[in-house]
Amino acid sequence: MTTTPTRSADVATVATPIGPFTAIVDADGAVLAAGWTGDPGELTAVVHASLRPTELRQRDSLGAVTEAVLAYHAGDLTAIDPIPVRQHSGEFLTHAWDVLRKVPAGEPVTYTEFAGLAGRPAATRAAANACARNAAALFVPCHRVLRIGGQLGGFRWGLEAKRWLLAHER
């Protein structure tokens, strides 16, 4: 009989102007998943199977991660930049998530522009897929990617949240 090893992570939820924000962090403080929800189960479901925690420890604060979330929502738009993130996927998605972290607040790009920044200008669908599969919302700011013409497109946490984030970053 084989047993799956326990993989623990810490989780905390804080209030933000757009609703509860929950983050799950690995033992070293890297964000595994984050988003505007009060349900950690909604987040663990989007963590890659190789990183998915089997046990969550509820915390009041995640230290630097919680501080960055609160500071960002209070107006320090760069507070999220130094927070480490850990996601796992294929080469393009991993690279695309790194590229997303470099899109400056207040300077959204289109999916086509994002594909070009990620080195595959013809791969607009793949760029959109990187946004859709991003587990670490806010820290990997997929809300900064728009459709051509400025339409919002999709967002796991709702278009009202995306609209708020984009307005907040202007």
N, C-alpha and C positions, 0 to 999 in steps of 0.2 A: 504494500500500500504506500503510495507516495502522497505527500502533503505539500500544499502550496506554502512557501515561506510567507510569513507575515511581513507586510511592507507598510510601515506606519508613516503618517503625515499629519501635520497640524492644520487646523482649519479655524478661521474666525470670520465673523460677519460684522460689518459696521454700517451705520446709517449714512446715506448720501442723499443729495438733492433729487436723485432719480430713483431712489429706493435702496433696499438692502444690497450691499456688495459683499460677496463672499470670495475668499481666496483660500487655496489649498497650497501649502508649501512643503517641500521635501525637508529632510533632516538638516540639510545645509542652508536652508532658507531660500532655495530657488522656487519660483512660482511654477506649479504644475498645472493649475487651472484657476480661473478667476472670472467673475461676471456678476451682473446685477440680479442676484437671486438670493433668497434666504435658505435655499435647499442645497446642501453640499452634495447630495446624491445626483442632482442635475449636472454638477461639475465633474464628479468622478466618472460619470458615463462618457465624457468626452476626452478623458486622459488616455493616451496610448496605452494599450494593454501591458507593455513592458515597463511602464512607469506607474500604472494605476495602483493607488494604495488600497490595501485590504482592511486597514484600520485607520480611522480618523480620530485625532485627539482634539477635542473642542478647547479653544483658547479664547481669552478675552481680547488678546492682541497678538499679532505676528511680528511685533517689533517694527523693523524698518519697512516691511511691506505695508502694514496697517498705517504707519505714519505717512508713507508715500501716497496711499489711496486718499487719505484725509487731506493732505496738502494739495494734491492734484485738484480735488473737488473744490477746495478753497481758493484756487487760482494759481498755484505753483505748477504750471503745466510741464515742467521738466522733472518734477519730483519722482516720476515713475521710471525715468531713463536709466538710472544705475541699478535698478532691481534685477537680479538674475532670473532668467526664465529657463525652464527645461521642458522641451517638447521633443517628440521623436516621430519621425516619418522618413520618407524617401528624401533623396538629395535635393530635389527642387523645392519641396515644401519647406524643408529646414532652412534652405537658403532664402526663400521668399519671406519667411517669418523674420529672419535677421534683417532683411531689407526693410520690412515694415517698421521695424524699430527705429529706422533712420529717417522715416518720413516726418518732417517737423510738424509740430502742433500749429494749426492755423493755415497749413499749406496742403490741403487734401489733393490727392491725385486720382485720376480715373483708373479703372481696371486696366485699360490699355497702357497707360503710363506706368502703372505698377509692374505689368508684365515686362516692359522695356527695362525698368530699373532692376528687375530680377534677372535680366540677361536673356529673356525669351520673348521678344516683342510680339511674336505671332501667337503666344500662348495666353490669350486673354482668359479663356475658360480655366486654365490651370491656375492663373492668378486669383480668379474668383474662388476657386476651390481652396486655395491657401487661406483665404479669409474665412470661408465657411468652416474649415477644419481647425481653425485657431482656437485652442482651449484656454489661452491666457489673455482674454480680453483686457483692455486698457493697457497692460504692459506690452503687448504686441498689438498696437493700435489699428486694428482692421477697420475701425469706424472712420478712418481717414481716407478710405478708398470709396470713390463714387462712380456712378455710371457716367457715360459721356453726356454732357449737357447739365451736369450737376444733380441728376436724380440720385436719391439716396441708395437705391438698390436694397439688398437684404441686410439684416443684422440679427444675430441670434437673440439679442436682448431687446429687440423691438425698435421700430423706426422712431418712436418718440425719444427713446434713449439716445439713438444715433444723432437725431436732430439737436438734442440738448448738448451732447458732447461737442459737436461741430460748432455750435453757437458759443459755447464756453471757451473754445480755443481761438475764436476770432479776436 
